[in-house]
Amino acid sequence: MIQKTEAIVLRRMDFRETSVIFTLFSRDFGKIKGLAKGVRIPNSRWSSPTTLFSQNAIVFYEKKGLHLITEAELLDSFSNRWASLKKYSAAMYFMELLDLIMPLEDKNEEIYDMALETLRLLEKESDVQRLVHIFEIKLLSLSGFTPRIDSCVRCKGEILRLAHFSNRWGGLLCEECFNYDKKSLHINHGTVSTLNHILRSDNDRVSRLKMTKPIKSNLSFVLRGFLTYHLDRFPQAYAFMQKSL
């Protein structure tokens, strides 16, 4: 069956002499993998619309496992507008994290739109680390991995004093429940408030959110631990990104 959709290029891998296997995140089919023949032929019609991060309108023959991509029309290349290594490395991290979290063929238009908007915001964003954390939190929420941070994940009680973030329990533990996971991480109240604000607010309100250096540092510590615990492997692009931030 022939299918048409919009898609963002998450990953590309050379295959044989002239072909490429693409991992794409599409609006209508979620994450898909497809083979495009002749991409690496000099002066090929594929040369422009198949770069990493680019958004394309694609046509493919639907097959079990690996689809056959026959057409691609470039809609936006994004990377041509990023003048810094910092922004390029952040985009690499976004794509790899999206690839790791999302299963194949799981349609999620909200995540597609969020990823597309993040790539657009990256052009004008001066605080890249802030945008990284917003993307991480929104992606966790929209993919069903939202940590519980409005109350203690174990006793459901309000957290009045010290808070600890438990990867195993998937959210905050109060001071009384801390003993159920002594590996849980201390998280300050400013970080908790920031997480709640991002999870509950629309894009316009989130775009105006300011983060202090201590909150960004605490978020990095907590979110990296949570993502590492729940993923088979952590994005390799993270270390590269951290060197440039």
C-alpha positions in Angstrom: 0.0 0.0 0.0 1.3 3.5 -0.9 1.3 6.0 2.0 2.0 9.7 2.3 3.0 11.6 5.4 5.3 14.3 6.9 8.3 13.1 8.7 11.4 14.3 10.6 14.7 12.5 10.0 15.9 11.0 13.3 18.7 8.8 12.0 20.3 7.6 8.7 22.5 4.6 8.1 24.3 3.8 4.9 23.2 0.6 3.3 25.2 -1.1 0.6 26.7 1.1 -2.1 24.0 3.7 -2.8 21.1 3.2 -0.4 20.3 4.6 3.1 18.1 3.2 5.8 16.2 6.0 7.5 14.6 6.2 10.9 11.8 8.8 10.7 9.2 10.2 13.1 6.1 10.9 11.1 2.9 12.7 11.8 0.6 9.9 10.7 2.5 6.7 11.6 4.8 7.6 14.4 8.3 6.2 14.2 9.0 4.3 11.1 12.0 2.8 9.3 12.4 2.9 5.6 14.9 2.1 2.8 15.6 4.7 0.2 17.5 3.5 -2.9 20.0 5.6 -4.8 20.3 8.3 -2.1 24.1 8.3 -2.2 24.5 8.5 -6.0 26.2 11.8 -6.9 23.7 14.5 -8.0 20.9 12.3 -6.9 17.4 13.8 -6.5 17.6 12.6 -2.9 20.7 14.7 -1.9 18.8 17.7 -0.4 15.7 16.3 1.4 17.3 13.5 3.4 19.6 15.3 5.9 19.4 14.7 9.6 16.8 16.8 11.4 15.1 17.8 8.2 11.3 17.7 7.8 10.1 16.1 4.6 6.9 15.1 2.8 7.5 11.5 2.0 5.9 8.7 -0.1 6.5 5.1 0.8 5.4 1.6 0.0 4.2 0.1 3.3 6.0 -3.2 4.0 6.4 -5.3 7.1 9.4 -4.1 9.1 11.2 -1.9 6.6 9.2 0.3 4.3 10.4 1.4 0.8 10.7 5.2 0.5 10.2 6.3 -3.1 9.8 10.1 -2.8 10.8 12.9 -0.5 10.1 16.6 -0.7 12.1 18.9 1.6 9.8 21.1 3.8 12.4 22.5 6.2 16.1 21.7 6.7 16.5 23.5 10.0 20.2 23.0 10.4 20.9 25.6 7.8 19.7 28.2 10.3 21.7 27.0 13.3 25.0 28.9 13.5 26.4 27.2 16.6 27.7 23.7 17.6 25.7 24.1 20.8 22.4 24.1 18.8 23.4 21.4 16.4 24.4 19.1 19.3 21.1 19.8 21.1 19.2 18.8 18.0 21.2 15.6 17.8 20.2 14.8 21.4 16.5 15.6 20.7 16.4 13.2 17.8 18.3 10.4 19.6 16.1 10.7 22.7 13.0 10.6 20.6 14.2 7.6 18.8 15.0 5.8 22.1 11.7 6.6 23.8 9.2 6.0 21.0 8.4 2.5 19.8 7.9 1.8 16.1 4.5 2.5 14.5 3.1 4.3 17.5 1.3 7.4 16.1 1.5 10.5 18.3 0.8 13.8 16.6 1.4 15.8 19.8 4.9 14.6 20.0 5.5 15.2 16.3 4.2 18.8 16.6 6.2 19.3 19.8 9.5 18.0 18.2 8.9 20.2 15.1 8.2 23.3 17.3 11.3 22.6 19.3 13.5 22.5 16.2 12.0 25.9 15.2 12.5 27.4 18.6 16.1 26.3 18.6 16.9 28.9 15.9 16.1 31.9 18.2 16.8 30.3 21.6 19.6 31.9 23.6 19.3 29.5 26.6 19.7 26.1 24.9 19.9 24.2 28.2 16.5 25.5 29.2 15.0 24.3 25.9 16.6 20.9 26.4 14.9 20.4 29.7 11.6 21.6 28.4 11.9 19.1 25.5 12.8 16.2 27.9 9.9 16.9 30.3 7.3 17.4 27.5 8.5 14.2 25.7 8.3 12.2 28.9 4.8 13.5 29.6 3.4 12.9 26.0 4.9 9.5 25.8 3.4 8.2 29.0 6.5 8.4 31.3 5.4 11.4 33.4 6.9 11.2 36.8 4.5 11.9 39.7 5.5 15.2 41.3 2.3 16.7 42.7 2.5 14.4 45.8 4.4 11.5 47.3 4.2 8.6 44.8 4.0 6.1 47.6 1.7 7.5 50.3 0.0 10.1 48.1 0.5 12.6 50.8 1.5 16.3 50.4 5.3 16.9 50.5 5.8 19.6 53.1 9.6 19.6 53.6 12.4 17.7 52.0 11.6 16.0 48.7 13.4 13.1 47.1 13.0 11.9 43.5 12.8 8.1 43.1 13.6 6.6 39.7 12.3 3.2 40.9 9.0 4.6 42.1 8.7 7.1 39.3 8.3 10.3 41.2 8.6 12.1 44.5 9.0 10.5 47.9 8.2 12.4 51.1 10.6 12.5 54.0 8.7 9.6 55.7 8.8 7.4 52.6 12.4 8.1 51.7 13.5 4.8 53.3 11.6 2.9 50.6 14.3 4.0 48.1 17.5 5.2 49.8 19.0 5.7 46.3 16.4 8.5 45.6 17.9 11.9 44.8 17.3 15.2 46.7 15.3 17.6 44.6 14.8 21.2 45.6 11.4 22.9 45.7 12.3 25.3 42.9 13.0 22.3 40.6 9.7 20.7 41.6 7.8 23.9 40.8 9.5 24.2 37.5 8.6 20.6 36.6 5.0 21.2 37.5 4.9 24.4 35.5 6.2 22.8 32.4 3.9 19.8 32.7 0.7 21.9 33.3 1.3 24.9 31.0 0.7 25.5 27.3 3.6 26.2 25.0 3.2 30.0 25.2 3.5 30.1 29.0 6.4 27.6 29.0 8.3 29.7 26.4 8.4 32.5 28.9 9.7 30.4 31.8 13.0 31.4 33.2 15.4 28.9 34.9 18.2 29.7 37.3 21.5 27.9 37.1 20.9 25.8 40.3 17.5 24.7 38.9 19.0 23.7 35.5 21.7 21.8 37.3 19.2 20.0 39.6 17.0 19.2 36.6 20.0 17.8 34.6 20.9 15.5 37.6 17.3 14.3 38.1 16.2 13.9 34.5 19.4 12.1 33.4 19.0 9.6 36.3 15.3 9.1 35.4 15.9 8.6 31.7 18.9 6.3 32.3 16.8 4.1 34.6 13.9 3.7 32.1 15.8 3.4 28.8 18.0 0.5 27.7 20.8 3.0 27.0 21.3 6.7 27.3 21.6 8.9 24.2 25.3 9.0 23.1 24.7 12.6 21.9 24.2 13.8 25.5 28.0 13.9 26.3 28.7 15.8 23.1 25.9 18.2 23.9 27.1 18.8 27.5 30.6 19.8 26.2 29.0 22.6 24.1 26.5 23.9 26.6 
